[in-house]
Amino acid sequence: MAYIAQLILAHGAGQGMESDFMQQCKTLFEVAGVKCTLFDFDYMSEMKRLGRRRPPERLPKLIEQFNAQFVEPGELPLFIGGKSMGGRVASHVLQASPALGGICFGYPFHPPGKSEKIRTEHLSSISKPLLVLQGERDPFGKPEEIESYRLPDSLMVTFIPAGEHSFITTRSSGVSWQENMQFAVAQACQFIKNILARS
């Protein structure tokens, strides 16, 4: 397949690159013509090796490990992103990286139940385009909360119907998780194509 771009995608805090969410992303992106590269942060690799849970390392270490993914420049236009914590790390990396834009799946705007602890301060310093795909029921940032934030013009938010943090839906919604994943990745691919058309 002839790919139009490459996306480096980082996992969330609790599950690594082998999770259903990450693998579904990779499959859907590659079918759509975007080469999707997954990786595990060091703590996750260690967790898998030892067979017991470990907390993520501090943000500076995670940023350093994400930046290490750029050692070998590819020929394709580059985008970066991640699921939850991985998306947060990608947003810190984006501005100084070789990537043309970023994509966050379920951005952790605040810890669940702690809406006063907002993680948006650094977003105002990002001039590169950043797409946030957020479930309508996400406890890390619901639509009414996000709409009250002062977010930069470079950041776009698309809400995923009836989705929670991993876009899982309610039975009464009439929307399946697979449909939400297809919708989210389609939105991300259109975002990539729009940027490539302007480049």
Secondary structure as UniProt FT lines:
FT   STRAND          5..10
FT   TURN            17..18
FT   HELIX           20..31
FT   TURN            32..33
FT   STRAND          34..39
FT   HELIX           42..50
FT   HELIX           59..67
FT   HELIX           68..70
FT   STRAND          78..83
FT   HELIX           85..93
FT   HELIX           94..96
FT   STRAND          102..105
FT   TURN            112..113
FT   TURN            115..116
FT   HELIX           121..125
FT   STRAND          130..135
FT   TURN            136..137
FT   TURN            139..140
FT   HELIX           143..146
FT   TURN            147..148
FT   TURN            153..154
FT   STRAND          155..160
FT   TURN            161..162
FT   TURN            165..166
FT   HELIX           171..173
FT   HELIX           177..198
//
